[in-house]
Amino acid sequence: MSEEIPRLFEEDPSCRNCNSIMVRNQTHGNANGNENRWFYKCRRRECRGIVFDDYEGIREGNPPCDCDEFSRVQREQGRDYVFRCARGECEFVQVY
């Protein structure tokens, strides 16, 4: 029996870019090692807002983000590892 992965959000979050309610999805093949992770994406196709719905990369000792929430370390295309707001509520970015 597989364990349910703890969710970061209790309710569907609003997109910080356009304030639309986001939709929960699951990744498939991914070059950054994010296969089968749950995430939210903006309903508006042109917006492209996204935030993961798990605790991957959230560790004690990560710097706090600009909205005083916890940050998540993640690998991004074209960059090395960076810290971002784990809930996607602010534009915090810090190179790891």
N, C-alpha and C positions, 0 to 999 in steps of 0.2 A: 504494500500500500504506500503510495507516494504522499509526502507531506505537502500541504498547501503552503505556497510561498506567501509570507506576510505582505499585505498590501500597505502602501504608503498613504493612500487616500481612502477615506470612508465613503465619500461621495464623489461624483464626477466633478473634476475641477473646471474652473473657467480658464480660458486661454489668456495669458498675460498680454498677448499682442492685440487681440481684438475683442476680448471679453465673452466670446461664444463658449457654450458648454462643450467640453471635449468628449471624445468617444474612445472607449477602451478597446485595444487591439493587442495582438500578440505577434512578435517578430517571427520571421522564418529565417532563411539563410542570411547571414550577416558577416561581413569581413572583419568587423571589430569585436567579434566574440559575443554578440548579443542575441544569439539564436534562442528562440522560445521565451524571451522576456516579455512581460506585460508592460504596456505603455499607453498613454493617452495622446491622441492627436486632435488637432483642431478640426471641427466639422467643415470649416471653410477651406476648400482645397487650395485656394491662393494664399492662405495665411501660413501654413506649414508649421504651426506651433506644435511642440512635442515635449513630453515629460514621462520618464519611466515611473512605473507603479510598483516599485520594490525597494529594497534596502541595499542593493548592490552598490558598492563604492562609498557607502556612508559609514564612516569610521570615527571613533573617538579620536580627537586630535585634528580632524579636518578643520580648516578655518571657517568661522561663521560667515555667512553671506551678507550682503548689504541690507537685507530685510530681517536680520537677526535669526534666521532659520539655519538649519544645518546644511552643509554643502556635501556634494557627492564628487568623487574623483572619477573621471571617465576619459576614455580615449576617443579622440575625434579625428575625422578625416583631415588630412593636411596639417595636423598638429600632433604633438606628443600628448601626454596626459594633462588634463586641466581639471580644476575644481569649478563647479557650477552650483547654483542654488538647487537643492535636491527637489524642491517642490515647483521650480520654475516660476516663482513669484517675483523675482528680480533679475537683473541682467548681470549678476555677479559672474566674473570669469577671472581665474587666477591660474597661471601656468604652474604646473606641479614641479 
